[in-house]
Amino acid sequence: MGAHVASHASPRGFDLPPHPADIYATQMLEMSGPMDAEKLARALAAPALGLLRAKGFVTAQDGQTWAIQVVGARHRAASASAPASHVGRIVCIGLKHELDREALQALAQPG
């Protein structure tokens, strides 16, 4: 048997697919200082975090801006340019019941 996904009944009596908010969770990481972009990208790809996708920009120790992209276990960190208002933030998306919010938040601390 496959996993059961709950559906919602419409006012007319037929089932609607689950609302994305019932399945997915998001978390914004705000970096508290310069980061090792490669190390951060690799850490975000760890299966234990429960991430499906992560994307954003960080400042490295040398002052350069890096783009971080994670899809499942795949990760990439590359030198990039971005508006200052976008740097230091990473958007994370995962399944609601699997996303490890505490572990994600710990990654936002330089170290």
Secondary structure, 3 states (H helix, E strand, C coil): CCCCCCCEECCCCCEECCCHHHHEEEEEEECCCCCCHHHHHHHHCCHHHCEEEEEEEEECCCCCEEEEEEECCEEEEEECCCCHHHECEEEEEEECCCCCHHHHHHHCCCC
